[in-house]
């Protein structure tokens, strides 16, 4: 098997368990032929030449301009970029160019932890064989790019403070391209047992492989 290179970058808000969460997927990457480098700093984005995949779990943090430029250039030339929940969709709130790459930015989870269904809405290898699944976790309300390839959605119920969101349909899993690079985002994944949900685990594992160069 040809060895590919993956860089796992983790940090930011500890509430998303960046170390433990990414540790769930590192064995999978190694089993699929990746040489995995783990980093706790976005300075790693200065050295992405020859890297096939970046897996990021960094929430509510900041990124140095030069680090962002390194990441953007790598994705543009073909390095895959993938992640879940706030580790990719709420990483660098001050950097709107970063959100342009990911195709979405977390705005709110108005119901807190709640029961909701994720509906698969498109045929794609990432979601093959899955029709829908139910979770009890944060339901992400996001601002998103209309050019995303949305694979799964979730529908919001009414909220006493925001009754107008009733029936709002939000993307829960999507892919997109940035230059020559593939980007994969799954908004489910606040806590470790979310990531152990069979459908969520399968979708993320497939998403990592799909995104990779």
C-alpha positions in Angstrom: 0.0 0.0 0.0 1.3 3.4 -0.9 2.0 5.6 2.1 0.1 8.8 2.3 0.7 11.7 4.7 -1.9 13.1 7.1 -1.4 15.9 9.5 -3.8 16.1 12.5 -4.0 19.6 14.0 -5.9 19.9 17.3 -6.4 22.5 20.0 -8.5 25.5 20.9 -11.5 25.1 23.3 -11.1 21.9 25.4 -14.9 21.4 25.5 -14.7 19.6 22.2 -12.0 17.2 23.5 -9.7 17.8 20.6 -7.1 15.2 21.7 -9.5 12.4 22.6 -11.7 13.1 19.6 -8.9 13.0 17.0 -7.4 10.0 18.8 -10.5 8.1 17.7 -9.6 8.5 14.0 -5.8 8.2 14.0 -5.8 4.4 14.1 -8.2 4.4 11.1 -5.9 6.6 9.1 -2.9 4.4 9.9 -4.8 1.3 8.9 -5.5 3.0 5.6 -1.9 3.6 4.8 -1.3 7.1 6.2 1.8 8.3 8.0 0.2 10.5 10.7 1.8 13.6 12.2 0.0 15.1 15.2 0.4 18.8 16.0 -1.0 21.2 18.6 -0.3 24.3 16.6 -1.4 25.9 13.3 2.3 26.6 12.6 2.1 23.1 11.0 0.3 24.8 8.1 3.7 26.4 7.1 5.0 22.9 6.2 2.3 21.1 4.2 4.2 20.3 1.1 3.6 16.7 0.2 0.7 16.3 2.7 -2.3 14.5 1.4 -4.8 15.3 4.2 -5.2 17.8 7.0 -7.6 16.7 9.8 -8.4 19.7 12.0 -10.0 19.8 15.4 -9.5 23.4 16.6 -12.4 25.4 18.1 -12.8 29.1 18.9 -9.1 29.9 18.3 -7.1 32.3 16.2 -4.8 31.7 13.3 -1.8 33.7 12.4 -2.1 35.2 8.9 1.0 33.3 7.6 -0.4 30.0 9.0 -3.7 30.6 7.2 -1.9 31.4 4.0 0.0 28.1 4.3 -3.2 26.2 4.8 -5.1 27.9 2.0 -2.2 27.4 -0.5 -2.0 23.7 0.4 -5.7 23.1 -0.1 -5.7 25.1 -3.3 -3.0 22.8 -4.7 -4.7 19.6 -3.7 -4.3 18.8 0.0 -7.6 17.5 1.5 -9.1 19.3 4.5 -11.6 17.6 6.8 -13.1 17.8 10.2 -16.3 17.8 12.3 -18.4 20.1 14.5 -16.7 23.2 15.9 -13.2 21.8 15.2 -13.7 22.9 11.5 -16.9 25.0 11.5 -16.1 27.3 14.4 -12.3 27.4 14.4 -11.3 31.0 13.6 -14.2 33.3 13.9 -12.2 36.4 13.0 -11.0 35.0 9.7 -13.8 35.2 7.2 -11.5 33.9 4.5 -11.2 30.7 6.5 -15.0 30.3 6.4 -14.9 30.8 2.7 -12.8 27.7 2.5 -14.9 25.6 4.8 -18.2 26.7 3.3 -19.9 27.3 6.6 -19.6 28.9 10.0 -21.3 27.9 13.2 -23.8 30.5 14.5 -25.8 28.9 17.3 -27.1 25.7 18.8 -30.4 27.3 20.1 -31.8 24.1 21.7 -28.6 23.1 23.5 -28.5 19.3 23.7 -31.5 18.0 21.9 -32.9 15.1 20.0 -32.8 15.5 16.2 -32.7 13.5 13.0 -30.0 13.8 10.3 -31.5 13.1 6.9 -29.4 11.9 3.9 -30.4 14.0 0.9 -28.0 13.0 -1.8 -26.3 9.9 -3.2 -22.6 10.0 -2.5 -20.0 7.4 -1.4 -19.6 9.1 1.9 -23.2 8.4 2.9 -23.8 5.3 0.9 -26.2 2.8 2.6 -27.3 5.4 5.2 -30.9 6.9 5.0 -31.0 8.8 8.3 -30.0 8.6 11.9 -31.0 10.2 15.2 -28.7 11.8 17.8 -28.9 13.7 21.1 -26.4 16.5 20.9 -25.9 20.1 19.8 -27.8 20.9 16.5 -25.7 23.4 14.6 -27.4 26.4 13.0 -24.9 27.6 10.4 -24.3 30.2 7.8 -23.3 28.3 4.7 -22.2 28.6 1.1 -24.8 27.8 -1.6 -22.1 26.1 -3.6 -21.6 23.4 -1.0 -22.5 19.8 -2.0 -24.9 19.1 0.8 -25.1 15.3 1.6 -27.3 15.5 4.8 -29.5 18.0 6.5 -31.3 18.6 9.8 -34.5 20.5 10.4 -35.1 22.8 13.4 -38.1 22.8 15.6 -39.5 26.0 17.1 -37.7 27.7 20.0 -39.5 29.9 22.5 -37.0 32.7 22.0 -36.6 32.2 18.2 -40.0 30.8 16.9 -39.1 31.9 13.4 -36.5 29.1 13.0 -39.2 26.4 13.0 -38.8 24.4 9.8 -35.3 25.8 9.0 -33.3 23.2 7.1 -29.6 23.3 7.8 -26.8 21.3 6.2 -25.3 18.7 8.5 -22.8 17.1 6.2 -21.3 18.7 3.1 -18.4 18.6 0.7 -16.9 21.3 -1.5 -13.8 22.0 -3.5 -11.2 24.8 -3.0 -8.9 25.0 -6.0 -7.6 21.4 -6.5 -8.5 20.4 -2.9 -11.4 18.6 -1.4 -13.1 19.8 1.8 -15.3 17.7 4.1 -17.4 19.0 7.0 -19.7 17.1 9.4 -21.5 19.4 12.0 -22.3 16.5 14.3 -19.6 15.7 16.9 -19.7 17.8 20.0 -18.9 14.9 22.4 -17.1 11.6 22.1 -20.2 9.4 22.1 -21.5 11.4 19.1 -18.4 10.4 17.2 -18.9 6.8 18.3 -22.4 6.7 16.8 -22.0 4.2 14.0 -23.4 6.4 11.2 -21.4 9.4 12.4 -18.2 7.4 12.7 -18.8 5.9 9.2 -19.5 9.3 7.6 -16.4 10.9 9.1 -14.1 8.0 8.2 -15.4 8.0 4.6 -15.1 11.8 4.6 -11.5 11.7 5.6 -10.6 9.3 2.8 -12.7 11.2 0.2 -11.1 14.5 1.0 -7.6 13.2 0.8 -5.4 14.0 -2.2 
